[in-house]
Amino acid sequence: MASPSASPEAFTRAVAGLRAESPRPEILLEEIAAPQRLAPYSFALSATVLRSGDEVASGRLILLHDPAGHDAWRGDLRLVTLITAELEEDLASDPLLPEVAWTWLTDGLEQHAAAYTAIGGTVTQTASTRFGELAGPAPTADLEVRASWTPTSGEFGAHLRGWCAMLSSTAGLPPPGVASLADRHRAPAG
C-alpha cells in the first residue's frame, strides 16, 4: 500500500470517515494490516464483540480503493467484510438463518443511511462435532458472513455504523439502551 501522504483524496477521506466513528461499548475496534494485493490502496479494521465479558463475534472490515475504478465494483471504492459468530444450537439448524443474517447487513446499512450498490456475499452455517483425540466440548455451531459493497455516498461513518449494527445483530446484542434479560439476572441485588 502507498504511504498515507501519497494516498488519493477519496481514499484519505474514506479512511478518516471510518476512523472518526465510535461504536457501542461492546464492540472493540482496532486497525489491522490490510491486504496488499486486492487494490492499490487498502485499510482494515478488526472488531471483537463482547457480551457479558465473553467474545461472541468477530469481524473485519476492509476498505479497498482503485483510482482506475473496477467494473465489478461499479466504482473505485469497495468495502469487504467477514463476520463470524458462534451460534446457539437451536439457531444453527434454522433454515431461515441465512436470509435473516443477510438482512442484518442490508438493514444495518439502510438504517444508517449508508447508500450502496453492487452488494453481494455469502452466509454460511456450520456445525462441528469433535471425535477421537479432538473430542472435547459439546458440538458447536458457527455463522460466517462474507460480503462486499460499493459505497455510493461519501459518508463512510454511516457504513461503519451499519456494519457495527450487523455485528451487534450477529452477536445477539440487544438494541442500544436495552438490557438483555440474561444480563439483568446477573446484576447484583441492591
PyMOL commands that set and color helices and strands:
alter all, ss='L'
color gray80, all
select helices_A, chain A and resi 4-6+9-19+89-92+97-111+132-134+156-171+181-186
alter helices_A, ss='H'
color red, helices_A
select strands_A, chain A and resi 27-32+41-51+54-70+75-87+116-128+140-151
alter strands_A, ss='S'
color yellow, strands_A
deselect
rebuild
show_as cartoon
